[in-house]
Amino acid sequence: MAAAAQLQSLKEEATCSICLEYFTEPVSVECGHAFCLSCITQCWEGLEANFPCPQCRETSQSKTLRPNWLVANMVEMLKQLHASSNTPQEENLCREHEEKLKLFCEDDQRPICVVCSMSRDHKPHTVLPISEAAQEYKGNIMKQRESILSTFEHLKQFLEKEKQQLLSRLEKEQEEKMKKIQEKLTRLEEQQSTHRGLITDLQRKCQQQEVDLLKDVKSVLRRCSEVKALKPQEDAPGMETTLQSTTRHAHLQEKLTELKETFPAEMDWRYMKSCEREVILDPGTAHPRLIVSADGRSVRCEARAQDLPDTPQRFTLYRCVLGREGLSSGRHYWEVEVGGCQGWALGVCDESVPRKGGLTLSPEGGFWTVEHWDGKCKALTSPRTPLTPRVPPRVLGFFLDYEAGRLSVYDAQDRALLFTFPGASFPRTLRPYFLTWSPEGGLRILPGAGGD
């Protein structure tokens, strides 16, 4: 009886106080109470200020509605609980013979029961106990993992070696330039010393008596001729050349320092851009309030729902849409322009996530996404991870390394890493994920060059 009472109390918490039905697209007003989006919209229709809460009557000055994911998930779990209470449990049972699935057929790649193994269809096949087959495949997966890790390590070492060779070559060029500069400076100082000595001798001669002035005058004139005969690169222009070389040296030093600091990041960015792929939206998955452009590159949210067929592929609770192509291997990069759109969530998801009910927006629920809402950016982990970009990002870049189980999110304009989801073993095929509930602006996928 106590459990029934608690369940009834939970159902009441999941019921909208306006329509007295389970919440549909639940949103919270400023006082914290939740209502169906359509119910509260109708209640506030025609109002421009002093929006009252239908439950506590507290008023607010702005028409602020925030999606309440917690309530939405609770409603979905209650619906599933109600459905499962009337459905017999048939986990791990053969549908044909109602026997436990204890064996694994290598030829058909599926679990079977003992009766199936003795049937005509499976008798000539290779059949193993499930535990033995699982252990064998687990070992094979681990070998593949080690092989990929080894390849990655070799690539990393190769790139590090290339970087060191490039830096060493630049430093050697710098040393050679400095040596030439020093040699020119030494020659210039010698010439300046000669000039000063000659000027001093000429001044002294001019102050002497006529007889003394004429002594050794030919020697002094010959030294003047030798100075005039100096080649341009060895005389005054040498100073200009030296100054230019010194300036170039300072510029080279600055560039070398900059290169040392940015080489790894620039190398990573160029590699990611080489993995850029074409991403097109799948209108067949779009929520009825989302308008997908004809070329499949942009999506925006409208106030009214379209009259669209309710197919199994279409999302009907969350305003989201998926990319058309699945991602099940390799490395891929794409960019999304959010512009002035204030409410969005972007990333990738397991293509088998529910389309008709509540979603758990976290890696545990099959989602690897980041969100922008109420002026704040978050990575949708468990718990949420706040992000602090230098400025609100307008173009986001997504780099997916499927085999490494890693998704990295960048501010594509600043080339700054915002967040990398911890390494995971992706369960199956992924799809690019786009969610927007903001009527301002929309989302646009920038053209790609094709991926690997």
HUBELRA-V162065 format. One line per field, one symbol per residue. psi: psi as a letter, one per 20 degrees, with the letter a starting at -180 (. if undefined). Layout:
psi=???
This chain:
psi=gghhghgghhhhhjppigikrqppmpqprhiiqqrqghghghhjpiqirmoqpigijpqqhqmopppnhggghggghgghgghhijpqpkqkqphgikqqnirpohgilqqrrhghhirhhigiropqqghggghghgggghggghgghggggggghghgggghgghggghghgggghghghghhghghgghggggggggggggghirrgghhipkhhgghhhghhghiqqgiicghhggggggggghgggggghgggghhiggghggghgghijprpppqnhiipqhjpoprhijiqqrpqhqqqnqpmrhippigqmrqqqgpqojrapqprqpohcjpioqpqcrrpijqqiibqqnmrhhjkpnqqqppkjqpqpmaorqoqqmqgqpqhppppopnghikppqpqohhikppgqppqprophbpqqpppppjpipbapppqqrjpa.
